[in-house]
């Protein structure tokens, strides 16, 4: 069970690595290809445009063909994208390979949490699904570290190629591990392959596979429209609304703007280029440490309490950053403290909760489509914010962080009034809540 969850979560590591690696190459790309701020924003967002499409199309084939074949397709796309991005001879070729990587990230954001949730019992599901988020932030941390090391040792004109190309190494590892993963037992039950599902659950170490399979069979029987399950129907109105809103708020925190443009933000606060890259490593380290902490909290305290605390702390930290950047002489130490405080609060709340919640809130027959809906919303918002951030930051300065902070305080109200708690609820019971 742990091997299957951790192996699938390598897709999350590549999700994080490929997402953040471009942060160290933005200045070099702008010089290499003579890009305007708008063109740079599009270059960074090209992968995110791919994630929108990848997350949008991944759910249906994951439901039809299985979780494991989709994970294999994602792994192959990662390998091709990382090699192509590092060797890209032109700007258009770089855009194409980054777009392919985005397709893989978007698909991984749908399939990986579903797969892990479906090979996990309810008592451990939060922690095991959160392994995916842990690997995402580990990938972000590795990207920041590798960017710093490569920038220190590689020639300036080729360093960006090595930054992209190094992603090939974990991509090949993910491909090899995926070949050894079993299929999801819950997908097998939905496809009426109960003996195969029972065998997989024995292999995974479930205490009573027969009881589990019987529960899945009963849930499939009472779930509406199982022959041709449609996501947009009255029975699923609550999970659909919740998936859209939690995904929107996740990106309205400004998290991807910070991850993609961290060195540039630190330069705005007065840091030199080398120092800015090193401070980005501090961002990645903080993200990793507090994601590990979230693994111990998410099943113990539940999803909503983490979001209560996180909404308040992220909001206050972002407002601090905005005030400092708007001052006539910004204090770089306070900016760093505010951004690290934001990252810490985000990691232990939104960062850990979103993928767990999206993997839990939908019943099995539409879980792929529901996860795709939430992931697509997430990536549409991420692409829009990342694409426009350089332009808005140039015009609004620190006020853009004040906006992100206000959105986090608005999220607090939504969690309190509307968000259901999914902690400890069996996946099969989501259909009747």
C-alpha positions as CSV (number, residue, x, y, z in Angstrom):
1,X,0.0,0.0,0.0
2,X,2.8,2.4,1.0
3,X,4.8,1.5,-2.1
4,X,1.8,2.1,-4.4
5,X,1.0,5.4,-2.8
6,X,4.6,6.6,-2.8
7,X,5.2,5.3,-6.3
8,X,2.2,7.1,-7.7
9,X,3.2,10.2,-5.7
10,X,6.4,10.5,-7.8
11,X,4.1,12.0,-10.4
12,X,3.6,14.7,-7.8
13,X,7.3,15.2,-7.4
14,X,7.6,15.8,-11.2
15,X,4.5,18.1,-10.9
16,X,6.4,20.3,-8.4
17,X,9.8,20.0,-10.1
18,X,8.5,20.9,-13.5
19,X,6.3,23.7,-12.1
20,X,9.0,25.5,-10.3
21,X,12.1,24.8,-12.4
22,X,11.3,27.7,-14.8
23,X,11.6,30.2,-11.9
24,X,15.4,30.1,-12.2
25,X,15.4,30.6,-16.0
26,X,13.0,33.5,-16.5
27,X,15.8,36.2,-16.8
28,X,17.9,34.0,-19.1
29,X,14.9,33.2,-21.3
30,X,14.0,36.9,-21.5
31,X,17.5,37.7,-22.7
32,X,17.9,34.6,-24.9
33,X,14.8,35.2,-26.9
34,X,14.4,39.0,-26.4
35,X,11.0,38.6,-24.7
36,X,8.7,41.4,-23.5
37,X,7.0,41.1,-20.1
38,X,3.9,39.8,-21.8
39,X,5.9,37.3,-23.9
40,X,7.7,36.2,-20.8
41,X,4.4,35.7,-19.0
42,X,3.2,33.6,-21.9
43,X,6.4,31.5,-21.8
44,X,5.9,30.8,-18.2
45,X,2.2,30.2,-18.6
46,X,2.6,27.9,-21.6
47,X,3.0,24.9,-19.4
48,X,0.0,26.0,-17.4
49,X,-2.1,26.2,-20.5
50,X,-1.1,22.6,-21.1
51,X,-2.1,21.7,-17.5
52,X,-5.6,23.1,-18.2
53,X,-6.1,20.8,-21.1
54,X,-4.3,17.9,-19.5
55,X,-6.5,18.1,-16.4
56,X,-9.6,18.6,-18.5
57,X,-9.1,15.5,-20.6
58,X,-7.5,13.1,-18.1
59,X,-10.6,12.2,-16.1
60,X,-12.6,10.4,-18.7
61,X,-9.8,8.1,-19.9
62,X,-8.8,7.4,-16.3
63,X,-12.4,6.3,-15.7
64,X,-12.6,4.3,-18.9
65,X,-9.1,2.7,-19.2
66,X,-7.9,2.7,-15.6
67,X,-5.7,4.7,-13.4
68,X,-2.4,2.8,-14.1
69,X,-2.4,3.3,-18.0
70,X,-2.9,7.0,-17.4
71,X,0.0,7.2,-15.0
72,X,2.2,5.4,-17.7
73,X,1.1,8.0,-20.3
74,X,2.0,10.8,-17.9
75,X,5.4,9.4,-17.2
76,X,6.2,9.1,-20.9
77,X,5.1,12.7,-21.5
78,X,7.4,13.9,-18.7
79,X,10.4,12.2,-20.2
80,X,9.8,13.7,-23.7
81,X,9.0,17.2,-22.4
82,X,12.1,17.5,-20.1
83,X,14.5,16.3,-22.9
84,X,12.8,18.5,-25.5
85,X,12.8,21.6,-23.2
86,X,16.5,21.3,-22.4
87,X,17.4,20.8,-26.1
88,X,14.9,23.3,-27.6
89,X,16.5,25.2,-30.5
90,X,13.9,27.9,-30.8
91,X,11.4,29.8,-28.6
92,X,8.5,28.1,-30.4
93,X,10.0,24.6,-29.7
94,X,10.5,25.5,-26.1
95,X,6.8,26.5,-25.9
96,X,5.7,23.2,-27.5
97,X,7.7,21.0,-25.1
98,X,6.7,23.1,-22.1
99,X,3.1,22.7,-23.2
100,X,3.6,18.9,-23.4
101,X,5.0,19.0,-19.8
102,X,1.9,20.9,-18.8
103,X,-0.3,18.2,-20.3
104,X,1.5,15.7,-18.1
105,X,1.2,17.9,-15.0
106,X,-2.5,18.5,-15.5
107,X,-3.1,14.8,-16.0
108,X,-1.0,13.9,-13.0
109,X,-3.0,16.3,-10.8
110,X,-6.1,14.4,-11.7
111,X,-4.9,10.8,-11.7
112,X,-2.4,10.6,-8.9
113,X,-4.6,11.7,-6.0
114,X,-7.5,9.5,-7.3
115,X,-5.2,6.5,-7.5
116,X,-3.7,7.0,-4.0
117,X,-7.2,7.6,-2.5
118,X,-8.5,4.4,-4.1
119,X,-5.6,2.2,-2.8
120,X,-6.0,3.6,0.7
121,X,-8.3,2.7,3.6
122,X,-10.3,5.7,5.1
123,X,-8.2,5.8,8.3
124,X,-5.0,6.5,6.4
125,X,-6.3,8.1,3.3
126,X,-5.5,11.7,4.2
127,X,-1.9,11.0,5.0
128,X,-1.4,8.8,2.0
129,X,-3.0,11.2,-0.5
130,X,-1.0,14.0,1.2
131,X,2.1,12.1,0.2
132,X,1.3,13.5,-3.3
133,X,1.4,17.0,-1.9
134,X,4.6,16.2,0.0
135,X,6.2,15.1,-3.2
136,X,5.0,18.2,-5.0
137,X,6.7,20.5,-2.6
138,X,9.8,18.2,-2.5
139,X,9.9,18.6,-6.3
140,X,9.6,22.4,-5.9
141,X,12.4,22.3,-3.3
142,X,14.6,20.2,-5.6
143,X,13.9,22.6,-8.5
144,X,15.0,25.6,-6.4
145,X,18.2,23.8,-5.2
146,X,19.1,22.5,-8.7
147,X,18.5,25.9,-10.2
148,X,20.9,27.5,-7.6
149,X,23.6,24.9,-8.1
150,X,23.3,24.9,-11.9
151,X,23.4,28.8,-12.0
152,X,26.6,28.6,-9.8
153,X,28.5,26.1,-12.0
154,X,27.1,26.2,-15.5
155,X,27.9,28.9,-18.2
156,X,25.2,31.6,-18.1
157,X,24.2,31.1,-21.7
158,X,23.4,27.3,-21.2
159,X,22.4,27.1,-17.6
160,X,18.7,27.3,-18.4
161,X,19.0,24.3,-20.6
162,X,20.4,22.2,-17.8
163,X,17.7,23.5,-15.5
164,X,15.1,22.0,-17.8
165,X,17.0,18.9,-18.8
166,X,17.7,17.7,-15.3
167,X,14.0,16.9,-14.9
168,X,14.6,13.9,-17.2
169,X,16.2,12.0,-14.3
170,X,13.2,11.8,-12.0
171,X,10.9,11.4,-15.1
172,X,12.7,8.1,-16.0
173,X,12.5,6.9,-12.4
174,X,8.7,7.6,-12.3
175,X,8.3,5.6,-15.6
176,X,10.1,2.6,-14.2
177,X,8.1,2.6,-10.9
178,X,4.8,3.0,-12.6
179,X,5.4,-0.2,-14.5
180,X,5.3,-2.0,-11.1
181,X,2.1,-0.4,-9.7
182,X,-1.2,-2.5,-9.4
183,X,-4.5,-1.2,-10.9
184,X,-6.9,0.6,-8.5
185,X,-9.2,-1.9,-6.8
186,X,-12.1,0.5,-6.8
187,X,-11.8,1.1,-10.5
188,X,-11.8,-2.7,-11.0
189,X,-15.1,-3.1,-8.9
190,X,-16.8,-0.3,-11.0
191,X,-15.7,-2.3,-14.1
192,X,-17.2,-5.5,-12.6
193,X,-13.8,-7.2,-12.1
194,X,-14.4,-8.1,-8.5
195,X,-12.0,-11.1,-8.3
196,X,-9.2,-8.9,-9.7
197,X,-10.0,-6.2,-7.2
198,X,-10.0,-8.6,-4.3
199,X,-6.6,-9.9,-5.3
200,X,-5.2,-6.4,-5.5
201,X,-6.6,-5.6,-2.1
202,X,-5.0,-8.7,-0.6
203,X,-1.7,-7.5,-2.1
204,X,-2.2,-4.0,-0.7
205,X,-2.8,-5.4,2.8
206,X,-6.4,-4.5,3.3
207,X,-7.7,-6.2,6.5
208,X,-11.0,-7.6,5.0
209,X,-11.0,-7.5,1.2
210,X,-14.3,-9.3,0.9
211,X,-16.0,-6.7,3.1
212,X,-14.4,-3.9,1.2
213,X,-15.5,-5.3,-2.2
214,X,-19.0,-5.8,-0.9
215,X,-19.2,-2.2,0.2
216,X,-17.9,-0.9,-3.1
217,X,-20.4,-3.1,-5.0
218,X,-23.3,-1.7,-2.9
219,X,-22.1,1.9,-3.4
220,X,-21.9,1.4,-7.1
221,X,-25.5,-0.1,-7.1
222,X,-27.1,2.9,-5.2
223,X,-25.1,5.6,-7.0
224,X,-27.4,7.4,-9.6
225,X,-26.8,6.9,-13.3
226,X,-24.0,4.4,-12.9
227,X,-24.5,3.1,-16.5
228,X,-23.4,6.4,-18.0
229,X,-22.5,8.6,-15.0
230,X,-22.9,12.3,-15.6
231,X,-21.1,14.7,-13.3
232,X,-23.4,17.7,-13.8
233,X,-26.6,16.5,-12.1
234,X,-28.5,17.5,-9.0
235,X,-27.1,14.5,-7.0
236,X,-23.6,15.9,-7.3
237,X,-24.3,19.7,-7.1
238,X,-22.6,20.1,-3.7
239,X,-19.3,18.3,-4.6
240,X,-19.2,20.1,-7.9
241,X,-19.6,23.5,-6.3
242,X,-17.1,22.7,-3.6
243,X,-14.5,21.4,-6.1
244,X,-14.7,24.6,-8.2
245,X,-14.5,27.0,-5.2
246,X,-11.7,25.3,-3.3
247,X,-9.6,25.2,-6.5
248,X,-10.2,28.8,-7.2
249,X,-9.2,30.0,-3.8
250,X,-6.1,27.8,-3.9
251,X,-4.8,29.9,-6.8
252,X,-6.2,33.2,-5.6
253,X,-3.7,32.9,-2.8
254,X,-1.0,33.8,-5.3
255,X,0.9,30.6,-4.6
256,X,1.9,29.9,-8.2
257,X,2.9,33.5,-8.8
258,X,5.3,33.2,-5.9
259,X,6.7,29.9,-7.0
260,X,7.2,30.9,-10.7
261,X,8.6,34.4,-9.9
262,X,10.2,34.0,-6.5
263,X,13.6,35.3,-7.5
264,X,12.1,38.3,-9.3
265,X,10.0,39.1,-6.2
266,X,13.0,39.0,-3.9
267,X,14.9,41.3,-6.4
268,X,12.0,43.8,-6.1
269,X,12.7,43.8,-2.3
270,X,16.4,44.6,-3.0
271,X,18.1,41.2,-3.2
272,X,20.8,40.5,-5.7
273,X,20.3,37.8,-8.3
274,X,22.4,35.2,-6.5
275,X,20.8,36.0,-3.2
276,X,17.3,35.9,-4.7
277,X,18.0,32.3,-5.9
278,X,19.2,31.3,-2.5
279,X,16.1,32.9,-0.8
280,X,14.0,30.8,-3.2
281,X,15.6,27.7,-1.8
282,X,14.5,29.0,1.7
283,X,10.9,29.2,0.2
284,X,11.2,25.6,-1.0
285,X,12.6,24.3,2.3
286,X,9.8,26.0,4.3
287,X,7.2,24.6,2.0
288,X,8.7,21.1,2.4
289,X,9.0,21.3,6.2
290,X,5.4,22.4,6.8
291,X,4.0,20.0,4.3
292,X,5.6,17.2,6.4
293,X,3.9,18.7,9.4
294,X,0.5,18.7,7.6
295,X,0.9,14.9,7.2
296,X,0.5,14.5,10.9
297,X,-2.4,17.0,11.2
298,X,-4.7,16.3,8.3
299,X,-6.2,13.0,9.6
300,X,-6.0,14.1,13.2
301,X,-7.7,17.5,13.0
302,X,-9.6,17.2,9.7
303,X,-9.7,19.3,6.6
304,X,-11.7,22.3,7.7
305,X,-9.7,23.2,10.9
306,X,-6.5,23.4,8.8
307,X,-8.2,25.7,6.3
308,X,-9.5,28.0,9.2
309,X,-6.0,28.5,10.5
310,X,-4.4,28.7,7.1
311,X,-6.8,31.3,5.7
312,X,-6.1,33.7,8.5
313,X,-2.3,33.2,8.6
314,X,-1.8,33.4,4.8
315,X,-4.0,36.5,4.6
316,X,-2.0,38.3,7.2
317,X,1.4,37.3,5.7
318,X,0.4,38.4,2.2
319,X,-0.8,41.8,3.5
320,X,2.5,42.2,5.3
321,X,4.4,41.6,2.0
322,X,2.2,44.0,0.1
323,X,2.7,46.8,2.7
324,X,6.5,46.3,2.7
325,X,6.8,46.3,-1.1
326,X,4.7,49.5,-1.3
327,X,6.9,51.3,1.3
328,X,9.5,53.7,0.0
329,X,12.3,51.5,1.4
330,X,11.1,47.9,1.7
331,X,12.7,45.8,4.4
332,X,14.0,42.7,2.7
333,X,14.0,40.8,6.0
334,X,10.3,41.5,6.5
335,X,9.5,40.6,2.9
336,X,11.3,37.3,3.3
337,X,9.6,36.7,6.7
338,X,6.2,37.4,5.2
339,X,6.7,35.2,2.2
340,X,8.1,32.3,4.4
341,X,5.1,32.8,6.7
342,X,2.7,32.6,3.8
343,X,4.4,29.5,2.4
344,X,4.3,27.8,5.9
345,X,0.6,28.5,6.4
346,X,-0.2,27.6,2.8
347,X,1.6,24.3,3.0
348,X,-0.1,23.1,6.2
349,X,-3.5,24.1,5.0
350,X,-4.5,24.7,1.3
351,X,-1.5,22.9,-0.1
352,X,-2.3,19.7,1.9
353,X,-6.0,19.9,1.8
354,X,-6.9,20.6,-1.9
355,X,-5.8,17.4,-3.5
356,X,-7.0,15.2,-0.6
357,X,-10.4,17.0,-0.6
358,X,-10.8,16.7,-4.4
359,X,-10.0,13.0,-4.3
360,X,-12.5,12.4,-1.5
361,X,-15.6,14.5,-2.2
362,X,-16.9,12.7,-5.3
363,X,-18.3,9.1,-5.3
364,X,-16.4,6.4,-7.3
365,X,-18.4,6.4,-10.6
366,X,-17.6,10.1,-11.3
367,X,-14.4,10.5,-9.3
368,X,-12.3,10.9,-12.4
369,X,-14.6,13.5,-13.9
370,X,-14.9,15.3,-10.6
371,X,-11.2,15.4,-9.9
372,X,-10.7,16.7,-13.5
373,X,-13.2,19.5,-12.9
374,X,-11.4,20.6,-9.7
375,X,-7.9,20.3,-11.3
376,X,-9.0,22.1,-14.5
377,X,-10.4,25.0,-12.4
378,X,-7.1,25.1,-10.4
379,X,-5.0,25.2,-13.6
380,X,-7.2,27.7,-15.4
381,X,-6.8,30.1,-12.5
382,X,-3.1,29.3,-12.2
383,X,-2.5,30.0,-15.9
384,X,-4.4,33.3,-15.7
385,X,-2.6,34.5,-12.6
386,X,0.8,33.4,-13.8
387,X,0.4,34.9,-17.2
388,X,-0.8,38.3,-16.0
389,X,1.3,38.5,-12.8
390,X,4.4,40.3,-14.4
391,X,2.1,43.0,-15.9
392,X,0.0,43.5,-12.7
393,X,3.1,43.5,-10.5
394,X,4.7,46.2,-12.7
395,X,1.6,48.4,-12.4
396,X,0.3,47.6,-8.9
397,X,3.5,46.7,-7.0
398,X,2.8,45.4,-3.6
399,X,-1.0,45.9,-3.9
400,X,-1.2,42.7,-5.8
401,X,-0.2,40.8,-2.7
402,X,-2.8,42.7,-0.7
403,X,-5.4,41.4,-3.2
404,X,-4.2,37.8,-2.6
405,X,-4.4,38.4,1.2
406,X,-8.0,39.6,0.9
407,X,-8.9,36.5,-1.1
408,X,-7.6,34.3,1.8
409,X,-9.8,36.1,4.3
410,X,-12.8,35.6,1.9
411,X,-11.9,31.9,1.8
412,X,-12.2,31.7,5.6
413,X,-15.9,32.7,5.3
414,X,-16.6,30.1,2.6
415,X,-15.0,27.2,4.6
416,X,-17.0,28.2,7.7
417,X,-20.4,28.5,5.9
418,X,-20.3,25.9,3.1
419,X,-17.4,23.4,3.0
420,X,-18.3,19.9,4.2
421,X,-15.9,17.8,6.3
422,X,-14.7,14.6,4.6
423,X,-12.2,13.4,7.2
424,X,-12.7,9.7,8.1
425,X,-15.7,9.2,5.7
426,X,-15.4,6.1,3.5
427,X,-15.2,6.9,-0.2
428,X,-18.2,4.8,-0.9
429,X,-20.3,6.9,1.6
430,X,-19.6,10.2,-0.3
431,X,-22.5,9.2,-2.7
432,X,-25.0,9.5,0.1
433,X,-23.8,12.6,2.0
